Amino acid sequence: MQVYLVGGAVRDALLDIPIKDRDWVVVGAQADDLLALGCKQVGADFPVFLHPQTHEEYALARTERKSGRGYHGFEVNASPEVTLEEDLLRRDLTINAMALSNSGELIDPYGGKQDLQNRVLRHVSPAFMEDPLRVLRVARFKAQLAPFGFQLADETHDLLCEMVRQGELSDLVAERVWQEMSKALMTTRPGLFFACLKDIGALSVLFPALDSLFKVPQSEMHHPEGDAGVHTLMVLDAAASLSDSLDIRFAALVHDLGKGMTHPSFWPKHPDHEQAGLPIVEEWGRLFRVPKSTLQLALRATEWHGWIHRGGLSMSLTDMLKVLKGCDAFRQPDKFEQLLTVCEADHLGRKGFEDQPYVQKDFWLGALDACKKVDPSVLAADGLSGEKMAQAIEQQRLARLDNFKTQLVLMAKSAERD
């Protein structure tokens, strides 16, 4: 029995970046050998085991042969005769097809180290085409390794395009698409994931509502970058620079999907694109089984981002209160602050606005803080309840907002004098 460190851990070690997970391959053994050592087998499809102490994954060296459609359409051979080189041959990219022995020897039969040095994403063998999920994985690695500037090898780019043309992506199940997308959203440059899919023709197959944004014009005054699709990916990358929250990043991605529904006669304006986007985001939630909290923020960002952008001294008190209530800011202030971060990313994700402060964020946080000073317990002590209580709370909140705006005006005048 020989044990090797494989895959991403070897790649990341050679790139001198922190290793998050360690995966191991066992050569010359069978399932009973690992079970006898106390390992626990997980899953029924592949011979993968969890170490009893470290809980790291140990997989028997295996080969695979495509025998049907979909994720489960493979015949697996995990006999003790399977070699390390045969196991590495079935992997997706050369940079993920390296192994490290216990003595520290690098086993690199397919040129992964050279491709790491040249910053190239290259498929290992033609068997790459057998698993359509690899289209998403390659796009994710493009985003994940963005700080190093990796590019697709020409032959790999051509292969990905061919897989799309042959309809291979139709075998992907929505849950696995979400798994890859959510991982890509948590990279440093998630916009590159979708840009890569766009480049190879996969975006229109997997995310048609997002693909439809490209070449849709916007007002040059507010959007010098013009293209609504380009803007969306800029917003996503801006969100990634502001927060490591999946909820915020997903909301940034989908907030403008309604612009793809605007009739060209209205271009470059997009009236009511917020409402047009809601059913699209809801459909994404159902299709990809997006977590409830993630979808909730995405829907709020889609519906309310335009209102939040218009926040300021010129907004009426009733509209201010409408926004705060509509965003459930009083019951979920943390979620409201996340929503403001999405709107900040929307502001920054425009050509020439990348370093411009988003003053609306402080405005809305100040407005919420002013309304928090209304104490329902005091009104209850005065004998108010039910509808009268609700009306009194609303009137006091409006008064607090009026005072808040007055203070802002006084501060502005004072600043002008100074």
Beta strands, then each sheet from edge to edge (+ up, - down):
strand 1: 2-6
strand 2: 23-27
strand 3: 40-42
strand 4: 48-50
strand 5: 57-60
strand 6: 63-66
strand 7: 74-77
strand 8: 99-100
strand 9: 106-107
strand 10: 120-121
strand 11: 151-152
sheet 1: 3+ 4- 5+ 2+ 1- 8+ 9-
sheet 2: 6+ 7-
sheet 3: 10+ 11+
end
